[in-house]
């Protein structure tokens, strides 16, 4: 949500969390300005981890993240984690 507020210029955003078949799935969707996902960061000195960090954290938890975006069409981030194989984080 921080990326939505800081970068997207969206007027609407939604977060959906579902638990199904031993998995937890999170979707963040906005109607913002979007971007080309393969484009490198415009500012290499930026201190945040942003979308790369989201993907890395999902992987560390035994899941994966997909990012879909297109200029002028908003962004959707889907994160899915298999709870049966996720590391114990107590």
C-alpha positions, -999 to 999 in steps of 0.1 A, spaced: 0 0 0 29 23 6 39 20 -31 3 28 -41 3 60 -19 38 71 -29 40 63 -66 7 53 -83 -14 85 -83 -44 61 -79 -78 72 -70 -89 37 -60 -71 7 -45 -81 -26 -30 -65 -53 -9 -80 -88 -8 -67 -116 15 -80 -151 10 -72 -184 26 -79 -214 4 -66 -250 1 -37 -244 26 -26 -212 9 -30 -176 18 -34 -153 -12 -31 -115 -12 -40 -92 -40 -33 -55 -41 -49 -36 -71 -49 0 -80 -61 22 -109 -30 43 -109 -6 54 -136 10 20 -138 45 13 -152 64 -12 -174 75 -39 -149 108 -47 -167 120 -11 -165 148 -5 -141 142 19 -112 144 55 -124 165 65 -94 192 39 -86 200 58 -53 165 51 -40 169 35 -6 137 14 -6 133 -22 -17 99 -17 -33 86 -44 -56 119 -64 -56 116 -67 -18 80 -78 -21 90 -107 -44 120 -116 -22 99 -117 10 72 -139 -7 99 -163 -18 114 -164 17 80 -175 30 78 -203 5 55 -184 -20 57 -162 -50 46 -128 -62 35 -117 -96 33 -81 -107 11 -69 -136 12 -33 -147 9 -12 -178 13 25 -182 -21 42 -177 -38 10 -166 -29 5 -130 -11 -23 -112 -20 -56 -97 3 -75 -73 -7 -111 -64 12 -129 -36 5 -166 -28 21 -185 1 16 -222 7 11 -224 45 19 -261 45 55 -254 34 61 -219 48 89 -216 74 78 -214 111 81 -177 120 70 -179 156 
